């Protein structure tokens, strides 16, 4: 790798030798291949257990947020002015 700076300015130019760049790309893919080999993939019952947990969790949160939205809409439908007027008439 070669680095050139232009005098009097803050510009910096960076150049890679073609072989050096290709070697880095080759190392990157080699490292990725070795990392993928280290992954422990789920099998059989463990996979289905994880799928079930994921589906149940997503369903729970979907229903939870639907309920929250429904409650917020119901609160928005309340006519607070008439309630305050009724309460003020009592006193």
Secondary structure, 3 states (H helix, E strand, C coil): CEEEECCCCCCEEEECCHHHHHHHHHHHHHHHHHHHHHCCCCCHHHHHHHHHHHHHHHHHHHHHHHHHHHHHHHHHHCCHHHHHHHHHHHC
